[in-house]
Amino acid sequence: MNRSVIRKDPAAGRQVANLRALDWGLVQVFLALSDAGSMGRAATALGVSQPTLSRRLADLEAAVGQA
């Protein structure tokens, strides 16, 4: 995923989130991690492996500009 959900708003002179570009499946990863409290439990809850969950979390971080 190479799209960033953060874009520059020239009118406001600041960065704003472009939520239309966000893959909402990645938000599900964040919520599962938040609810489960660990990668292992979140992976189990989502029915994926830990490496898959880790990659999806990295995709989310890249999407919001944190990676």
VOBA-1610 file (N, C-alpha, C; in pm, whole numbers, padded with zeros to 5 digits, always signed):
BEGIN
Met+00085-00117+00000Met+00000+00000+00000Met+00089+00123+00000Asn+00086+00199-00105Asn+00173+00314-00118Asn+00098+00446-00106Arg-00031+00439-00083Arg-00108+00561-00071Arg-00096+00615+00071Ser-00082+00743+00082Ser-00081+00805+00214Ser-00219+00865+00238Val-00268+00851+00358Val-00398+00910+00390Val-00381+01051+00445Ile-00257+01095+00458Ile-00231+01231+00502Ile-00196+01315+00380Arg-00263+01424+00364Arg-00236+01511+00250Arg-00225+01655+00299Lys-00161+01736+00220Lys-00143+01877+00252Lys-00267+01952+00206Asp-00327+02029+00294Asp-00441+02112+00260Asp-00391+02254+00235Pro-00380+02294+00108Pro-00323+02426+00079Pro-00404+02541+00139Ala-00535+02525+00147Ala-00618+02632+00202Ala-00592+02652+00351Ala-00574+02544+00422Ala-00554+02554+00566Ala-00406+02563+00602Gly-00317+02527+00507Gly-00174+02532+00533Gly-00127+02426+00631Arg-00200+02316+00638Arg-00162+02208+00729Arg-00197+02074+00666Gln-00154+01968+00731Gln-00184+01835+00681Gln-00316+01786+00740Val-00394+01719+00658Val-00521+01663+00702Val-00532+01520+00653Ala-00615+01442+00719Ala-00634+01303+00681Ala-00728+01294+00561Asn-00690+01209+00465Asn-00774+01179+00350Asn-00836+01042+00376Leu-00945+01039+00447Leu-01003+00912+00491Leu-01058+00829+00376Arg-01085+00889+00263Arg-01133+00813+00148Arg-01026+00719+00095Ala-00898+00752+00117Ala-00789+00669+00069Ala-00752+00559+00167Leu-00810+00561+00285Leu-00775+00465+00389Leu-00845+00332+00366Asp-00769+00225+00376Asp-00824+00090+00367Asp-00883+00056+00503Trp-01014+00048+00509Trp-01080+00028+00638Trp-01050-00108+00698Gly-01001-00203+00619Gly-00956-00330+00674Gly-00837-00310+00767Leu-00758-00206+00739Leu-00645-00175+00826Leu-00691-00115+00958Val-00801-00043+00955Val-00858+00008+01080Val-00905-00109+01166Gln-00957-00213+01102Gln-00998-00333+01175Gln-00879-00394+01248Val-00762-00391+01186Val-00640-00441+01250Val-00612-00361+01377Phe-00618-00230+01367Phe-00593-00144+01482Phe-00692-00173+01594Leu-00818-00184+01559Leu-00920-00209+01661Leu-00901-00346+01726Ala-00867-00446+01647Ala-00843-00579+01702Ala-00725-00578+01798Leu-00619-00507+01761Leu-00502-00496+01849Leu-00537-00422+01977Ser-00614-00319+01965Ser-00656-00243+02081Ser-00742-00327+02176Asp-00835-00400+02120Asp-00924-00484+02201Asp-00851-00602+02263Ala-00765-00667+02185Ala-00700-00790+02230Ala-00583-00764+02324Gly-00512-00655+02302Gly-00399-00623+02388Gly-00269-00692+02353Ser-00270-00781+02254Ser-00146-00846+02210Ser-00162-00887+02064Met-00045-00902+01999Met-00046-00942+01858Met-00106-01082+01842Gly-00070-01173+01930Gly-00118-01311+01920Gly-00269-01322+01932Arg-00325-01255+02033Arg-00471-01261+02052Arg-00544-01188+01940Ala-00488-01076+01892Ala-00552-01004+01781Ala-00549-01087+01654Ala-00437-01154+01629Ala-00427-01239+01510Ala-00530-01351+01517Thr-00543-01413+01633Thr-00641-01519+01651Thr-00783-01466+01628Ala-00812-01350+01684Ala-00945-01290+01669Ala-00978-01259+01523Leu-00876-01219+01446Leu-00898-01187+01305Leu-00886-01308+01215Gly-00835-01420+01269Gly-00820-01541+01190Gly-00703-01535+01094Val-00597-01463+01134Val-00477-01453+01052Val-00356-01491+01137Ser-00242-01509+01072Ser-00119-01540+01145Ser-00059-01409+01200Gln+00031-01424+01298Gln+00097-01306+01353Gln+00179-01232+01248Pro+00255-01301+01160Pro+00328-01228+01057Pro+00236-01148+00964Thr+00121-01205+00932Thr+00024-01134+00848Thr-00027-01010+00920Leu-00059-01025+01047Leu-00107-00911+01125Leu+00001-00804+01135Ser+00125-00845+01153Ser+00236-00751+01161Ser+00251-00673+01030Arg+00238-00742+00917Arg+00247-00674+00787Arg+00131-00576+00769Arg+00014-00616+00810Arg-00102-00528+00797Arg-00088-00405+00887Leu-00029-00424+01006Leu-00004-00311+01095Leu+00100-00218+01032Ala+00202-00272+00970Ala+00302-00189+00901Ala+00237-00113+00786Asp+00142-00177+00716Asp+00069-00108+00609Asp-00011+00010+00665Leu-00073-00011+00781Leu-00150+00097+00844Leu-00057+00210+00885Glu+00057+00177+00945Glu+00152+00280+00985Glu+00201+00359+00863Ala+00228+00291+00754Ala+00271+00359+00633Ala+00160+00448+00577Ala+00038+00400+00586Ala-00076+00476+00532Ala-00098+00606+00606Val-00074+00606+00736Val-00095+00729+00814Val+00034+00808+00833Gly+00142+00761+00769Gly+00266+00836+00770Gly+00351+00818+00894Gln+00337+00706+00963Gln+00412+00683+01086Gln+00528+00587+01069Ala+00545+00528+00952Ala+00652+00429+00934Ala+00771+00491+00866
//
